[in-house]
Amino acid sequence: MKCKVCNREAQNKYCELHEKAYANIMQKFETWKKAADTSWEQYLNDLVKNEFTGIWAKEVAEQLLKDKE
Amino acid sequence: MEKYTLIITEKPDAAQRIAQALDQKGKPEKMEEKNVPYFLAHRDKPLVVVPALGHLYTVVHVGKGRNYYPVFNFKWAPRYLAEKGAKHIRTWIEVVSKLAKNAEEFVDACDYDIEGSLIGYCLLKYACENKENVAKRMKFSTLTKKELEIAYDEPLPKIDFALIEAGRTRHEIDWLYGVNISRALTLAAKRWSGKYATLSTGRVQGPALRFLVAREKSIHSFVPAPYWSIRVTVDIEGATYEVEYAKKTFEKRVDAETVVKACKGKAGKIEKIEKKNTKQRPPIPFDLGTLQTEVYSLFGYTPRRTANIAERLYLEALISYPRTSSQKLPPVIGYKTILKGLSKERAYKGLASDLLQIGELKPREGAKEDPAHPAVYPTGNLPERPLHESERRVWDLVVRRFMAVFGEPAIKQSMKVTINVNGHRFYLRGRRILKKGWMKFYKPYIRTEEVALPPLREGETVQLREMLREDKFTKPPPRFNPSSLLKQMEEVGIGTKATRADIIETLYNRKYINEERIVVTDLGFDIVDVLRKYCSGVISVKFTRELEEKMERIQTNSEKRENVLFGAVERLKPMLEELKQRETAIGEALSNAIKRARIQERIVGDCPTCHTGKLMILYSRKTRKRFIGCTNYFKNACQTSFPLPQRGTVKPLHKSCKGCGWPTLLVKMKGRRPWTLCFNEKCPKKEERRKRLEMQSLQQRSSK
């Protein structure tokens, strides 16, 4: 299986590197929701724009937004 | 020629200083043979002081060819047999051998540590033909006349074999790991792609790179979390002060908004004023690591640069031996004599005399010890030549730190004013220094700011001026810089004080990392990835630290060299077998990484025309000439191109032009100073320069 973001070898949807970023995105959503009542889509958009979001996390967020489309 | 004592030193500068110190008249005769300097001095008997040039011998492979592994047969041999460009070492060794023939006594006066002892041992054993068992050892921590005379008059009866055994083992193990794994990686990539590229890793280099990759991964996969804080200012007697809310951060936006709503535009009442005095003890003396860290944070010099500067100051007898782990200053170094010496310098006169008035001087010391040397301290000698700016800074820092450790504790007062606004508490904080104590010695390097508050009374009313909710996000972990990486290596116990800075430089040279705030390249990532998959031992911090500990035990005679070597080889063998079995997969991964790295190296910056492509250094297929082109050219989407100088080298600078913001390049040509090239023909800076030159030529013409 290939990673949906970078085409590297992957066991699930993402390679080892993007999998970690994906896990972080999933884990932090609860914090965002509680903090500012952010919706999933808004959360992903905010992550893509945020200067502190890591590059792999941004790539996964973009992929998740594309998947939604 | 009369028989003499041959004194071996580590470097030419040290030889000159030792010869000067030991010569009765202080004027040794400088000799030179085949460009190798040595010194003739007279004391109780004739002395010949000859320097080494660092390590003249190294570990080499016994056998032919480089294109295979594993290799476990090695021997110690002159460096010129193993390294290109080390031909001068042959003449150097010949001169030492010749001088050794007429010598009747031998003294090793190399730096007293693992490397120095090994340098002396190799020369005594190989160049002087087995004189290692008859040689005496001079032990000193500064190159001052007094200490050198004592070291010569009261030498150690033998060279320190335990230290030498530890040094030999370290070099041999490093060679075994470095040569075998580097060859495995290089050959795997070469066999896959047919192209040669040096790939290296080592026993310490691997774990150091692993730290960096781990940090890079957490930065790349970082997801920030929002939080809020409240920024408030108050007006007191016409001045504005920043105050903080009792709760520094809010996890929910609504909580922060509630506070802002309740307090905005309101006045507050001073509820309580608390003052607290705290003692701050003096800093501890510098070992090499703390000196490198302090210099980096104050002046931005890399650990390698600091080590080089400190080495020069040591060779000029201005500071003690810098490659030390000690944070202790024993009384035997003569505190008062040093201070008297320093007091001859105008800048230190007052400070030194203050300390000299104290009856008994007692330094504050750190916990770390080094059996060979004390902490870094000034010798009390003053510079014999004007020091370069960087040298002067490091020397001044060492001098002031030395004085500061004898100072009294500083007393700081912190003040906390609690302001109640509509039931919410805010704090106004002030701080000042009541007693400078040691701080007066270390003044230029102290980074605490005083915040003076006006006289305030409990019950007084203050007006809130500005009240804002600040939206913030958690930040990713900071990148390592050369100094924090060095500190990390030290903390986990990998490498030695003498090698850590060099290892960091190697990571840069191999292009595994770049930039000052360290960024791991794709190649660096892939190297760690390959090593993690196929020979994880070589990047294991635990394994490396265990090996370090065993090697340290050799120094104290509690471990045998043979056992440590045997254990290391047994651990290495299965790793190499694994690497060999997976050679194709490793070769493919590394070749792709090298290819990506080479492309990355040629990327200049974003295309200013299409804004989606990257500008890259390309070569014309027809003419072989180089130029800058956009990567979208290959998709027929952008035709942007710029000419480049065809001579010399061009390298992307990854910095924007100050005139137009376009990416820039560094051009280097033989016989010219390197210059920054902005390839934007319409750059305002170019226009400015053209006008300036025109004006100059007009002025010249009119003056004629």
Interface residues (C-beta under 8 A of the other chain):
Chain A: L17 H18 K20 A21 N24 I25 Q27 K28 T31 W32 K34 A35 A36 L47 N50 F52 T53 G54 I55 W56 A57
Chain B: K217 S218 I219 H220 S221 F222 V223 P224 A225 P226 Y227 E251 K252 R253 F473 T474 K475 P476
